[in-house]
Amino acid sequence: MTDLRSTVTAHPLLSEADRLADNGKYDQAAQRVMAHLRQNPYDPRGLAQLGTLAMRMGALVQAEQFLRQAAAHGANTAEVRRNLASILNQQERLGEAEAMFAALTQETDDPSMPALRAVTLDKLGRNDEAMAIHEELARRFPNRPLHWISYGHALRAAGRVPDAIAAYRHAVEIDFEFGEGWWGLASIKQKILTDADIAAMREGLRIAIDVRNSAPLHFALARALHDRGEYADAFTHYAEGNRQRAESIGYDAKELTAEVDEVTRFVDRAFIDGMPADGVGDATPVFVISLPRSGSTLLEQMLGSHPQVEPIGELPYIPAILRTAMEMATRRGRVTVPQVIASLPPQVAQAMGHDYLQRAALHRKTDRPYFVDKLPHNWSNILFIRRILPKAKFIDIRRPAMDCCFSNFTQSFSSAHASSFALEDIGQCYVDYVRLMAHLDGVAPGMVHHVDYERLIEEPEPQLRAALDYMGLDWDPAVLEFHRLDRVVRTPSSEQVRRPLNRDGVDVWRPYAQWLDPLREVLGPLAD
């Protein structure tokens, strides 16, 4: 693969930009590249370098524009196309990204290309194709634990839990310090970690340097200790794993609080009444919204057992479309999400709605009139969704605060769930979520339907009848046989939803009550 850096040494401004970028000074590096382009308009090397810098800075729309210009002017290298595929993937333009990764796989022996293609196929719901690639990579590179972990994740999502366990074990046998392998085992809803495993994890922590290994090791060890009733030691490891994750992310809970404050100030009945009523497309999207670890997978599985409803998992498209809209709007100065929603021209909003439906269609296997998108974080995107998809339905499933927040704290999440890394932060997130739901109930009664998690598992039929009535659907007893639905489930609840209802998720926080005062303090009356 051609390295663009080898082509810039003859251009001092581009070489200087490289040095600045290596030191994380992306703004200054971009200035040097733009100076070079003023002297050398449409130079493909400069355009490619500027596109790469924009990608690193998160300006994905601009990054795509610069890289496409670079390719058009002669820098159509594998490196440029790989960066472009990565941008498309980050924008959740998965069909385009998959096609580019497929082409790159044919051009290079780099195993990261088929691996990236497999991840994209998984996100598209083309799980059998992804599984075949994961299996082939594990076979071709048997000493690379990451391939075995990816294979294990795919097996687990498909319900092949014993095979997933074997894949995770193969990964930790290759490298006992590899934290994600241990977390793969620990996150299985079975007590499978042995005393020898605990000793190996402790030794892995002793020598681990990279937080990408040590953090999941702490979570996995905590889960093993929890299963043995050693709650004090388990909490210590949960706390340390979260501390390490939080330190590497820099999450600020005040930003979400400010977003909700803005909605409560800006959005009133007149704002809601000003939104369009005419629907986009034929199918009706149903958004199951919640905090993570609230029962959304269970509710999706139940609704998806109805003959008029297709469950298609957690689609990343609403946040991606909103992110692009915000990136374009903020070029003219600071702007808030409610302001962007209010200023969207009708034709632009409709185009965004059609864009979402076209992307969602890539996941659909039936022509049922309703489909469920259960990305939990869409609770904060309800107004944007309502603007671009007027026919959309919203079902909020709410788990009691202490169980929900503590379950988040004990899950080895990625940065996508950064609020879970501190008890105070996940508590504040829950408070803000409840505030937003209450405000929307006040200004738009009936727009969001609410389901109580504990009532759902105790007496499912009344809760499901009310949800189906909100959707405009007749009752069907198939929704009570949800555990018989055969589908790939790519969430931490993949095993639970294949079993009948149970109370395993109730009062999970109580053994840790003495350490949860910071969470109780933030939650206030919601903790009761």
C-alpha positions in Angstrom: 0.0 0.0 0.0 1.4 3.4 -1.0 2.2 5.6 2.1 1.2 9.2 1.3 4.0 10.4 3.7 6.6 9.2 1.2 5.3 11.6 -1.4 5.2 14.8 0.8 8.9 15.1 1.7 9.6 17.3 -1.3 7.0 19.8 -0.1 8.2 21.5 3.1 4.7 22.7 4.1 3.3 19.2 3.9 6.2 17.8 5.8 5.7 20.4 8.5 2.0 19.5 8.6 3.0 15.9 9.2 5.2 16.8 12.1 2.5 19.0 13.7 -0.1 16.2 13.2 2.1 13.7 14.9 2.1 16.0 17.9 -1.7 16.3 17.9 -1.7 19.9 16.6 -4.3 19.2 13.9 -5.5 22.8 13.5 -1.9 24.1 12.8 -1.3 21.2 10.5 -4.4 22.0 8.5 -3.3 25.6 8.2 0.1 24.4 6.7 -1.7 22.2 4.2 -4.1 24.9 3.2 -1.1 27.2 2.6 0.4 24.6 0.4 -2.9 24.3 -1.6 -3.0 28.0 -2.1 0.4 27.7 -3.8 -0.5 24.4 -5.5 -4.3 24.3 -6.2 -5.8 20.8 -6.5 -2.5 19.1 -5.6 -3.8 15.6 -4.9 -1.2 15.0 -2.1 -2.3 18.1 -0.3 -6.0 17.3 -0.7 -5.5 13.8 0.6 -3.5 15.1 3.6 -6.2 17.7 4.4 -8.9 15.0 4.1 -7.0 12.8 6.6 -6.6 15.8 9.0 -10.3 16.6 8.8 -11.1 13.0 9.5 -8.9 13.0 12.7 -10.6 16.2 13.8 -14.1 14.7 13.3 -15.1 16.9 10.4 -16.4 14.0 8.4 -18.3 15.9 5.7 -15.3 18.0 4.9 -13.0 15.0 5.1 -15.0 13.1 2.5 -15.0 16.1 0.2 -11.2 16.5 0.3 -10.5 12.8 -0.2 -12.9 12.5 -3.1 -11.2 15.6 -4.7 -7.8 14.0 -4.1 -8.9 10.8 -5.8 -10.3 12.7 -8.7 -7.0 14.5 -9.2 -4.9 11.4 -9.2 -4.4 10.3 -5.6 -6.7 7.3 -5.9 -4.4 5.1 -3.8 -5.5 2.3 -1.5 -4.6 4.5 1.5 -6.9 7.3 0.3 -9.7 4.8 -0.4 -9.2 3.2 3.0 -9.6 6.5 4.7 -12.7 7.3 2.6 -14.2 3.9 3.6 -13.5 4.7 7.2 -15.3 8.0 6.9 -18.3 6.4 5.3 -18.3 3.8 8.1 -18.2 6.5 10.8 -21.0 8.3 9.0 -22.9 5.0 9.1 -23.2 4.9 5.3 -22.7 1.2 5.6 -23.7 0.1 2.2 -21.1 2.4 0.6 -18.4 1.5 3.2 -18.9 -2.2 2.8 -18.5 -2.0 -1.0 -15.2 -0.1 -0.6 -13.9 -2.5 2.1 -14.8 -5.4 -0.2 -12.9 -3.9 -3.1 -9.9 -3.2 -0.9 -9.9 -6.8 0.4 -9.3 -7.9 -3.2 -6.4 -5.5 -3.6 -4.4 -6.2 -0.4 -3.3 -9.0 1.9 -3.9 -6.7 4.9 -6.2 -8.7 7.2 -7.6 -5.5 8.6 -9.6 -5.0 5.4 -11.7 -8.2 5.6 -12.0 -7.6 9.4 -13.4 -4.1 8.8 -15.7 -5.5 6.1 -17.0 -8.1 8.5 -17.7 -5.5 11.2 -19.6 -3.5 8.6 -21.6 -6.6 7.4 -22.5 -7.3 11.0 -23.8 -3.7 11.4 -25.8 -4.2 8.2 -27.4 -7.4 9.6 -25.7 -9.6 7.0 -24.5 -11.8 9.8 -23.9 -15.1 7.9 -21.5 -13.3 5.5 -19.8 -11.6 8.5 -19.6 -14.9 10.4 -17.8 -16.6 7.4 -15.2 -13.9 7.3 -14.6 -14.0 11.1 -14.2 -17.7 10.9 -11.8 -17.5 8.0 -9.7 -14.9 9.7 -9.5 -17.0 12.9 -8.4 -20.0 10.8 -5.8 -18.0 8.8 -4.4 -16.2 11.7 -4.8 -18.6 14.7 -2.4 -16.7 16.9 -4.1 -13.3 16.8 -6.6 -13.1 19.7 -8.5 -10.2 18.2 -9.8 -12.4 15.4 -11.0 -15.0 17.8 -12.8 -12.4 19.9 -14.6 -11.0 16.9 -15.5 -14.6 15.9 -16.8 -15.2 19.5 -18.9 -12.1 19.4 -20.5 -13.2 16.1 -21.1 -16.7 17.5 -22.7 -15.4 20.7 -25.0 -13.0 18.8 -26.2 -16.0 16.7 -27.1 -17.9 19.9 -24.1 -20.3 19.6 -23.0 -19.7 23.1 -20.8 -22.8 23.7 -18.9 -22.1 20.5 -18.5 -18.4 21.6 -17.0 -19.6 24.9 -14.5 -21.8 23.0 -13.5 -18.8 20.8 -13.0 -16.5 23.8 -11.0 -19.2 25.6 -8.8 -19.6 22.5 -8.1 -15.9 22.6 -7.0 -15.8 26.3 -4.9 -19.0 25.8 -3.0 -17.1 23.1 -2.5 -14.0 25.4 -3.8 -14.3 29.0 -3.3 -10.5 29.3 -5.9 -9.8 26.6 -8.7 -8.2 28.5 -11.4 -8.3 25.9 -11.2 -12.1 25.8 -11.7 -12.3 29.5 -14.6 -9.9 29.3 -16.2 -11.9 26.5 -16.2 -14.9 28.9 -17.3 -12.9 31.9 -20.2 -11.3 30.0 -21.8 -14.7 29.2 -24.8 -15.1 31.5 -23.3 -18.3 33.0 -20.9 -18.9 35.8 -18.1 -20.2 33.7 -15.0 -18.5 35.1 -12.9 -20.9 37.3 -10.5 -20.2 40.2 -7.7 -20.8 37.7 -9.2 -18.1 35.5 -9.3 -15.7 38.4 -5.6 -16.4 39.1 -4.8 -15.8 35.4 -6.7 -12.5 35.3 -4.9 -11.3 38.5 -1.6 -12.1 36.8 -2.7 -10.3 33.6 -3.5 -7.2 35.7 -0.2 -7.3 37.3 1.7 -7.0 34.0 -0.9 -5.1 31.9 0.3 -1.7 30.7 -2.3 -0.8 28.1 -5.7 0.4 29.5 -7.3 -1.4 26.6 -6.3 -4.6 28.4 -6.4 -3.6 32.0 -9.9 -2.0 32.0 -11.8 -5.0 30.6 -9.7 -7.3 32.8 -10.9 -5.4 35.9 -14.5 -5.8 34.7 -14.1 -9.5 34.0 -12.4 -10.1 37.4 -15.2 -8.2 39.1 -17.9 -10.3 37.4 -16.1 -13.5 38.5 -15.8 -12.2 42.1 -19.5 -11.2 42.1 -20.5 -14.7 41.1 -18.6 -15.9 44.2 -20.3 -13.4 46.5 -17.1 -11.5 47.1 -18.8 -8.1 46.6 -16.3 -5.8 48.3 -13.4 -7.0 46.0 -15.8 -7.1 43.0 -16.8 -3.4 43.6 -13.1 -2.4 43.9 -12.5 -3.9 40.4 -15.6 -2.4 38.9 -14.6 1.0 40.2 -11.1 0.7 38.9 -12.1 -0.5 35.4 -14.5 2.5 35.2 -11.9 4.9 36.5 -9.5 3.8 33.8 -12.1 4.2 31.1 -13.2 7.6 32.4 -9.6 8.8 32.5 -9.1 8.0 28.8 -12.4 9.6 27.7 -12.9 12.8 29.6 -16.7 12.7 29.7 -18.5 15.8 31.0 -22.0 15.1 32.3 -22.8 18.8 32.3 -23.0 18.8 28.5 -26.0 16.4 28.5 -27.7 18.4 31.3 -27.3 21.6 29.3 -28.8 19.8 26.2 -31.9 18.9 28.3 -32.1 22.4 29.8 -32.1 23.8 26.3 -35.0 21.6 25.3 -37.0 22.5 28.3 -36.5 26.2 27.6 -37.0 26.1 23.8 -39.5 23.4 23.1 -43.2 24.1 24.0 -46.5 23.1 22.5 -46.2 25.6 19.7 -42.8 24.0 18.7 -44.5 20.6 18.6 -47.6 21.9 16.8 -45.3 23.4 14.1 -43.9 20.1 13.1 -45.2 18.4 10.0 -47.9 15.7 10.2 -47.5 14.1 6.8 -45.5 10.9 6.9 -42.4 9.9 5.0 -42.4 6.5 3.4 -44.8 3.5 3.8 -43.4 1.7 6.8 -43.8 3.0 10.3 -40.6 3.0 12.4 -41.0 2.3 16.1 -38.2 3.6 18.3 -37.7 1.8 21.5 -35.9 4.3 23.7 -34.3 4.0 27.1 -31.0 4.2 28.9 -28.8 1.1 28.2 -29.5 -1.9 30.4 -33.2 -1.1 30.7 -34.9 -4.0 29.0 -35.0 -2.5 25.5 -33.8 -5.8 23.9 -36.5 -7.7 25.7 -39.2 -5.3 24.6 -38.0 -5.3 21.0 -38.0 -9.1 21.1 -41.6 -9.1 22.3 -42.9 -6.5 19.8 -40.9 -8.2 17.1 -42.8 -11.5 17.7 -46.0 -9.7 16.5 -46.8 -10.7 12.8 -47.0 -7.0 11.8 -43.6 -6.0 13.3 -40.1 -6.6 12.2 -37.3 -6.2 14.8 -34.0 -5.0 13.2 -31.8 -4.1 16.2 -29.9 -1.0 17.2 -29.5 1.1 14.0 -26.9 3.8 14.2 -28.5 6.0 11.6 -30.3 8.7 13.5 -27.3 9.9 15.4 -25.2 9.8 12.2 -27.7 11.9 10.2 -28.0 14.3 13.1 -24.3 14.6 13.4 -24.0 15.5 9.7 -26.7 18.1 10.1 -25.0 19.6 13.1 -21.6 19.6 11.4 -23.1 21.6 8.5 -25.0 24.0 10.7 -22.1 24.8 13.0 -19.9 26.0 10.1 -21.8 29.3 10.5 -21.3 29.5 14.3 -22.5 27.8 17.5 -26.0 26.3 17.2 -28.1 24.0 19.4 -30.0 20.9 18.4 -33.5 22.5 18.9 -32.4 25.4 16.8 -31.3 23.1 14.0 -34.5 21.2 14.2 -36.6 24.4 14.0 -34.6 25.8 11.1 -34.7 22.6 8.9 -36.5 23.4 5.6 -39.3 20.9 4.9 -37.6 19.5 1.9 -34.4 18.9 3.8 -36.2 17.3 6.7 -38.0 15.0 4.2 -34.8 14.1 2.5 -33.3 13.2 5.9 -36.3 11.0 6.6 -36.0 9.2 3.3 -32.2 8.8 3.9 -33.0 7.1 7.2 -35.6 4.8 5.7 -33.3 3.8 2.8 -30.5 2.9 5.3 -32.9 1.0 7.5 -34.2 -0.9 4.5 -30.7 -2.5 4.2 -31.5 -4.4 7.4 -35.1 -5.4 6.6 -35.9 -9.0 5.5 -39.8 -8.6 5.4 -42.4 -6.1 4.2 -44.1 -5.9 7.5 -45.7 -2.4 8.0 -43.8 -1.7 11.3 -40.2 -2.1 12.2 -38.4 -1.6 15.5 -35.2 0.4 15.9 -34.0 0.0 19.5 -30.9 2.2 19.8 -31.3 3.3 23.4 -29.6 6.7 23.1 -32.3 7.9 20.7 -34.2 9.0 23.8 -32.3 12.3 23.4 -33.0 12.5 19.7 -36.8 12.2 19.8 -37.5 15.7 18.6 -35.1 15.3 15.6 -36.8 12.0 14.7 -40.2 13.5 15.0 -39.1 16.3 12.6 -37.8 14.0 9.9 -40.1 11.0 10.4 -43.6 12.4 11.4 -45.1 8.8 11.5 -42.6 7.5 14.0 -43.7 5.9 17.2 -41.7 6.1 20.5 -41.9 3.6 23.3 -39.9 4.4 26.4 -39.0 1.4 28.6 -37.9 2.4 32.1 -36.1 0.3 34.6 -35.8 1.4 38.2 -33.0 3.9 38.7 -30.7 1.9 41.1 -30.9 -1.3 39.0 -30.5 0.5 35.7 -27.6 2.7 36.8 -25.7 0.0 38.6 -26.1 -2.4 35.7 -24.5 0.3 33.5 -21.6 0.7 36.0 -20.9 -3.0 35.9 -20.8 -3.3 32.1 -17.6 -2.9 30.1 -18.9 -0.4 27.7 -17.1 1.5 25.0 -16.9 5.3 24.8 -20.4 5.3 23.2 -21.8 4.8 26.8 -19.3 7.1 28.5 -21.8 8.2 31.2 -21.6 4.7 32.7 -18.0 5.2 33.9 -18.8 7.0 37.1 -21.7 6.5 39.5 -22.4 10.2 39.6 -22.4 10.5 35.8 -24.7 7.6 35.1 -27.0 8.9 37.9 -27.1 12.4 36.3 -27.8 10.8 32.9 -30.8 9.0 34.4 -32.1 12.2 36.0 -31.7 14.1 32.7 -33.5 11.3 30.8 -36.4 11.4 33.2 -36.5 15.2 33.0 -36.7 15.1 29.2 -39.5 12.4 29.2 -41.5 14.5 31.7 -41.1 17.6 29.6 -42.2 15.9 26.4 -45.2 14.4 28.2 -46.2 17.9 29.2 -45.8 19.6 25.8 -46.7 16.7 23.6 -49.0 14.3 25.6 -49.2 10.9 24.0 -46.2 11.3 21.7 -44.2 8.9 23.8 -45.6 5.7 25.3 -44.1 4.5 28.5 -43.5 0.9 29.6 -42.5 -0.1 33.2 -39.8 -2.8 33.1 -40.7 -4.4 36.4 -44.4 -4.5 35.5 -43.5 -5.9 32.1 -41.7 -8.9 33.6 -44.3 -9.5 36.3 -47.4 -9.1 34.2 -46.4 -8.7 30.5 -49.8 -8.9 28.9 -51.3 -5.6 30.1 -48.0 -3.7 29.3 -47.9 -5.2 25.8 -51.5 -4.7 25.1 -51.1 -1.0 25.9 -48.0 -0.7 23.7 -49.7 -2.4 20.8 -52.7 -0.2 21.2 -50.5 2.9 21.0 -49.0 1.5 17.8 -52.5 0.8 16.4 -52.1 -2.9 16.3 -54.4 -5.7 17.5 -53.3 -8.1 20.3 -51.5 -11.2 19.2 -50.5 -13.9 21.8 -47.2 -14.5 19.9 -45.7 -11.6 21.7 -45.7 -13.7 24.9 -43.6 -16.4 23.2 -40.8 -13.9 22.4 -38.1 -16.4 23.5 -38.9 -18.6 20.5 -38.1 -15.9 18.0 -35.0 -17.0 16.0 -32.8 -14.0 15.2 -29.3 -12.5 15.8 -29.2 -10.3 18.9 -26.1 -8.2 19.2 -26.5 -6.7 22.7 -25.4 -7.7 26.2 -28.9 -9.2 26.7 -28.6 -11.7 23.8 -28.9 -14.7 26.2 -31.7 -13.4 28.4 -34.1 -12.7 25.5 -33.8 -16.4 24.5 -35.3 -17.5 27.9 -38.7 -17.0 29.4 -39.3 -14.0 31.7 -37.4 -14.0 34.9 -36.4 -11.6 37.7 -32.6 -11.9 37.3 -32.3 -8.2 36.7 -34.2 -7.1 39.8 -32.4 -5.6 42.8 -29.0 -6.3 41.3 -27.6 -3.3 43.2 -28.5 -4.4 46.7 -25.3 -6.4 47.5 -23.4 -3.2 46.8 -25.6 -0.8 48.6 -22.9 0.4 51.1 -20.8 1.7 48.2 -23.5 3.4 46.2 -24.1 6.6 48.2 -22.7 8.8 45.4 -25.4 7.4 43.1 -28.2 7.8 45.6 -27.2 11.4 46.2 -27.5 12.3 42.5 -30.7 10.4 41.9 -32.4 11.8 44.9 -36.1 10.6 45.1 -35.6 8.6 41.9 -33.5 6.1 43.9 -36.5 5.1 46.0 
